[in-house]
Amino acid sequence: MSQPESAAASALAAAGLHLRALSPLDLPAIMAIETQVYAQPWSEGNFKDSLASGYEAFGLWGPAAHASDAQADELRGYCLAMPGVDEMHLLNISVHPAYQGQGLAQAMLTHLVQRCRALACAQLWLEVRHSNQRARMVYRRYGFSEVGLRRAYYPAHLGLREDAVLMSLPIAIEKAGQEPQP
């Protein structure tokens, strides 16, 4: 683990947050966030299929804000990504509205990059709505480049479609006996 990745993990732990794999038991918490964050949310079936397919799927958990049980954790955000040959495709990353702007998406991206390295995925891809300037800014700050446009990719209001911006992040992969390759 690199120093920035180690520092990110330490910061999560210091804040009482932890990452763990998602399971079908987490679907109610996932859907509660998904329907708050997106005007056109994924369906529960989309999440079930992703989990059943064995995609990278993890949640960021922290102490429940209003829990009577001090041991209760709540889902703060989640990430799902599909591994491919030498690459990973980020499918969905979301943070509960009450916890946005606190670096949680960045923490999940850092964990996903660690998973990319572990799986020897040299490229991380994603699509983001053209209108989602906040997310595009987060991705650019993280190091992603805008590399293309997918016309009419996303459903939009009133049966219209919205373009997606295709973004990519090269991942440094360490090969045995060599320095990391960008």
N, C-alpha and C positions, 0 to 999 in steps of 0.2 A: 504494500500500500504506500503510495506517495505521501509526502508531507502534507499537501493540501487535503488529500483524501482522509488521512489520519486526523487532521485538525477538524474536518467536517464531522467525522464520526465522534470525536471527543465533544464537539459543541452540541451535537444531538443528545448525547448521554448527559451532559451537564444540564440540558434543558428538560431532562426527564422524558425524552423522546426515544423511540426505538423503531427499527424497521423489522418487518417480518413478512414472510410469504403470505399471500392472500389465499383464501379457500372459499368454497361455496357458502360457508357459514357467514362470511363477511358481506354477502350480497346486499342485505338490507342497509348496512352502513354505507356501502359503495353507492347504492342507488339514491340514498338520501343526499349525498354530496353531488352526484352527477346531475340530478334534477334541479339542484340549486344553481349550479355553475353554468349549465348550457341551455340555451333556448331549444336546441335540437339534441337532446341527450342520447347516448347509447341506450339500447334496450337492455333489460336484464339478460335476455338471450345472448346479446353480444358478449357480455361479461362471462356468462356460463360457458360459451363456446371458447373464449380465450383461455379460461382456466382449464377446461377439459383438454385443450390442445397442448397444454404444458408450456405456454408462453411464460416469459419472465413476468411475474406479477407480484408486486409487493406493496405493502401499505406502511405509512408512517403513523405511528400510534403515540399518544400522549395521555397524561392524566385527564380524566373527564372533568370538565369545568363545573358541572352541577351534580356530580355523583355523590350519593350518600355513602357508597362503599369506596374507601380510600384506595382500594386496589383496582378499581375499574379504569380501563383505558378506553379512549375513543379514537376513532379513525380521523386523522387530520388531513390525510391526502393519500393518493395511490398512483401507481404507475404500472402500465402494461406495455410490453414490448415483444416483438416477434423476431427471434433469431433466424438468420438465413445463412447462406454460405459466405463467410468472411464479413458479414455485416449484421446490423441490428436495426429494426424499424420500430421507432417509438410510436405506439398506437394511441395511447391515452395517458395523460398525466394531469392530475387535478388536485387542487387544494381547497379545503372547506373555506367558504367565504370569510368566516370569522378569523381564519389564520393566514389569509393571504398577506403578502408583503413582509413576511418574516423570514424569508430565505428557505422555506420548506421545499419549494419546487427545485431550487438549486441543490439542496441536500439530496433529493431523490435523483436528480440528474447525475450527481456525483456517484451515487450508488450504482446507477445504471451503467455509467462509464466503467466502474470497477467490474461489473458483470461482463461488459463487452471485452475487457482485457482478459478476464478469466476464460472466456469462450473464444478468444482469438478473433474477435470481430473488429476489423480495422476501420469500419465506417459506421456511423450512427445517422440514420435518416429520420425525418419526420415531415409531416404536412401540418400547416397551421392556417386557419382562416386568414384571408388577406386583411379583413377588418380587425383582427385581434392584435392590435398594436402592442398591447401590454405583454402578451406572450412572445411576440416577435422580438421585443426588446430584451426580455429575459433570455431567450435563446441566443441572441447576438452577443449579449454580455458574457454568456457562458462560452462563446467561441464558435457557435454555429455560423455558417455562411448561407445566404439565400442563393440557391443555385438553379431555381426553375419555378415554373408556374403550372399548376394543373387547372385548366379551365373548367368551370362549372362542377367542381369536385364535391362540394358540400351542399346539402339541402339548406334552403333559406326560407324566410317567411313567404307566405302566399304562393307556395309552389315554385318559387324561384330557386336559382342555384348561385353559389358563391365560389369564387376561385380560391385555390389553396396555394400557398407559397411553400415550395419544396426547400427544405433546409438540410444541411449536412455538416457533420462534425467528424474530422479524421481522429482516429484513436491510436495513440502510440502503443504498439504491441512489442513486448520484449520477446525476442527469439533467443533460444539457448545459445550462449556464447557471444551475443551481439548486444549492442546498445538498442534502446527502444527505437522503433521505426515509426515515423509519423504517418 
